[in-house]
């Protein structure tokens, strides 16, 4: 049996004391049914608990939409390993950038599909679950895009500033609109969005300065 790299996660069972009773379990197709036996830890027997606990793995990996993301991501990174061996070093950068953009497009497609099912479902719990998954993927795409700009594309200083400006505008699409709204008000300094605009618009102005 292959050894794991880290210690397995401990899953506490509510109301169960392993120092007093033995625990029994039955494997299911995607979960485990756990129950308290009548046997004491020190020997003998006693009355058992009438409850059966269902222990399930992370359900996200069974989502058809996320499974599609996992499969396409696997295909992308397997192809990336082949490129590493087949192409000379000087020709790899354009391929790496293209693969990175392709990976981000796969993430965005998954987010759009999750958003659609979140809106269409009548189950509030499912809608919340899909919304949480969208938030996680949005953060992943945001960070990956920044890493692509800084480390994969790695443009010279002048071009890098332009790429960073595009990145900020892409993920802060409402910055310019909010700034215009604040400036058009009778008292911009007292507008409720004033400090939000200052915090988000100042980095853009600093990046635009010549070096």
C-alpha positions, 0 to 999 in steps of 0.5 A: 500500500502506498504511503501518504505524504501527510498524516490523514485527517481526523474526522470526529464523530459527534457523541462518540468516545473512542476510550469507552466504545469500539466503532464499527463501519461499513463502506459505501460507494462514496461514503462510510456508514459509522456506528457505535458498537456494543463492545467496550474498549476495555472488554465486555459489552454495553448498550450501543448508540442507536445512531448511524453516522454518514461520513462523506468525502469532499463533494466538489470532486463529484460535481460534473462541472468541476470534473470537466474542469479537472479533466481538461486541466489534466490534459493541458498540463500533460501536454505542457510536459511534452512541450518541455521535452520537445521544444528548444528553450528559446521557443518555449515562452510563446507556447507557455503563454498560450497554454496559460491563457488556455488554462484560464479560459477553461477556468472561466468557462467553468465559472460561467457554467456554475453561475448558470446552474446557480441561477437556475436551481431552486435549491438555496443550499445548492445555489450557495454551494455553486456560488462558493465554487465560483468565488474560489475559481475567480480567485484562482483565475485572478492569481493565475493571471497575475502570475502569468503577467509576472513570471510566464510572459515576463515582459520588459519593464515598460510593457509589464506596466501596461500588462499590469494596468490591463490586469487591474482594469480587468479585475476592477472593471468598475473603478473608472465608472465609480471615479466618474460618479464620485467626481460628478457629485456635488461634494466628491469628498463626502460621497460614500464611494470616495475612499473606495475610489481613492484606494483602487484608483491610486495604484492605477495612477502610480502605475501610469507614471513614467519611469 
